[in-house]
Amino acid sequence: MKGIVYKDLCLFFKGIDKMILLVLGGLLVLFAVRGGAYVGLLFSFGLDMMVSLLHLTAFEKEEKTSWGNYQRALPVGVGKVVGGKYAAVLLTVPVGAAGAAASNLIAFAVYRTFLPETLALSVLLAVVIPLAWTAFSLPFYYWMGNHVAQYTSMPLAFLLFFALKNFEDGGWTVPDVAVVARNLNSFLSFLLIGALSLAGIFLASLSVSAAGYCRRR
């Protein structure tokens, strides 16, 4: 399983080419102009989507090299094959979290305004978005293939862009989110319930993906 996870991580990081870096750089400049002190949060949105999409591009590379045919011939069980893919997703979460923290610290250094709620929300989104995105897309990949997985992930991208647009237009603000969190009986309990729910969704997605892999094998 270590070899499978290593392969998936290599495909993920090799997908970070000059074009990806150019797009991220353009987003950083654009958000710096329009977002001001919230540039860290806005950039985190873009980075989280990029992390999610990089996993889908890794699937495309696998199909082009017919890796699936070779993988099915290996003496490796379905649990390790599919579980390795999900493990690789978990191991790339720190990439988005580190980017969220770094972009918010850069915003603080430039604008001299430290927003702890924005930093916390950025890191939270860096964890939730890639995990939720891949938990939704991976079953489609294992049941119907890479192209279907890419098409079905488009609604998630529209939802994120919609949330981003509403933030820029003032439809919602970081203080609004903070007020909602403070009004909860116990914010830590809310985080615990959210973490358990996300873990449950991730495990359910793993089970569905494993069934799809066995069906296509």
Order of alpha helices (4+ residues) and beta strands (2+ residues): alpha-alpha-alpha-alpha-alpha-alpha-alpha-alpha-alpha-alpha
